[in-house]
């Protein structure tokens, strides 16, 4: 599977609880944190729901 590097660039404050929960499920704990994840269908769906808060780069 493809790996992607995702970075949280916008805050979850003031966002709906579902979006906050999605950020937590992806593993984000703070702003500007970068994670490398394998792009499975479930992770791709979560990233798509909060893509306006993230920066996504293919590895």
Buried (B, 14 or more C-beta within 10 A) or exposed (E): EEEBEBBBEEEBEEBEEEBBBBBEEBEBEEEEEEBEBEBEEEBBEBBEEBEEBBEEEEE
